[in-house]
Amino acid sequence: MWKTLELDEAIHIIPIEDLRQHEESSKCWCNPSIENDLNKDIITNNSLDERELYETGCKKPH
């Protein structure tokens, strides 16, 4: 699961209950991707448990 936080300067998409805590920053340890839409940055964090790879079908459950 993911949470979305809309702040003044950016929208942050952060994994919930990941193996390591994330920062609400573009400088997070996970090297988040940054896109610009509607005059705001959209910062999408990468999960340590790789959940996005399973969600997109790039990895299959064991």
Steps between C-alpha positions, in 0.01 A plus 500: 500500500601858437419836654482830315593825670430827324721776634542856374797424276447136406287188509672207672408137435648286776469126575320414824673264745811455285807329644661841562347840581486752212560875502243736352773641279654461155822414687360182659737201520286310244591735211140593414390591149391860443250616240343841454127532442267793552786716630579258784764233531369146540753308708451124491705305751636153422420231754770289661271194486463552120118498514474712185667220300230256613222755442612560141555128427878531456544247784280206589434384858703198606 
